[in-house]
């Protein structure tokens, strides 16, 4: 029996794309600032940053003196290296949490559900060494998803693909029948925030951390994926990749919150 949905799940279900993007960016900014605060020496970072500013001003003030300017360039580089050394540990400490956030956010912020009438591909990749042409495999759809083509086998890539078609309504699934245990894989249709996931048979703890479903042990299928349309983020009439929007918003939130949280970056 499934437990109650957590806050993130409720946000994905009820919030619009921009609300979810803003929430994920805000949480990321808060997490990174907290990590910086716990793993850095604010006074040392402040001194290093002030030293960089002083060296740059020195270079500007004495730009007409070649000898002094060359020395100032060396001092600017040394000051920058000192600053980078101060922020290296906090930066490395923030990398893994950020990678986890990106892995969880990409299936929803980078893709959108299939709309009624749209088609896409579902691809099953078999384990290395298995003859794809000799494998007995089939796919059936349920809910708002139908399988719209016979399987297309690609021996050079150990893959079998089918065309899927989305019907009216939200929510559907595909069921893969190979020589192992049948496996059901959810397919997002309609509207809202999709979770465009790839099912894999192995990968250790990373499968759980990234929220990827696990195929049955011993199944000849090593991975199963559905190609979702890209979710466009339109700003000023131009479409942007979600990562660009995410990083800009995260930087803005971080800049706005670093002073109230007393974090030196």
C-alpha positions, 0 to 999 in steps of 0.5 A: 500500500502506497503511503501519503505523497510527500511535498515534492510529489504534491508540488509536481502534481498540483503546481504549474511548470514555472511554479515547480521550476521556481521551487526547485531553484529556491530549494537548490539555492538554499541547500548550496548556501547552507553547505557553504555556510557549514563547510567554509570560513567566511572571514577567510573568503571575505579577505580573499575576495577583498584581496582580489578586488584590491589587486584589480584596482591596482591594475587599473590605477597603474595601467600606464606603468608597464612594469607595475602592471605586469606585477599587478597581473601576477598578483591578481592571478595569485589572489584569484588562486587564493580565493578559489582555494577557499571556496573549493571545499564548499563547492565540492561538498555541494556538487553531489547534492546538486547532481542528485537534484538535477537527476530528479528534476530532469525527467519533469522539467526537461520533458512534457507528457504526450498530448492526445494524438501524438506519437513517440517511440518506446525502446527496449535494449537487451543485454549485451550478447543476446541475439535481438532477432531471436528474442521473443518480445512483445509490447502492449499498451493500456489506459491512454496509450496504444502500441501503434506499430510492430516491433522494429529490431536493430541488431547492431544496437541490441534494441527493439522499438515500437511506436506509441500513440497517446489517446485522450485522458491522462495516464497510461502504461506499457507492458513488456513481455520478454522471456523474463517476468512481464514488466509494466512501465508508466507512460505520462499523457495529458498535461502536468509535470511528467516524469520521463524515466528510463527503467534499468535492470542494474545500477545499484543504489543510483537507481533509487537515488535517481528515482529510476524503476528497476527491471526484474532481475535476470530479465533479458531487457537491460533498459526500457525508455520512452521518448518524451517531447522536450518541454520548452521554456519560453522567455522573451519569445525564445525557447530555452533549455530547462537547465539554463533557466534553472541555473539563472534562477538558482543564482538569483535566489542565491544572490538574494538570500546570501546576505540574510543567511550571512553566507560568504561566497 
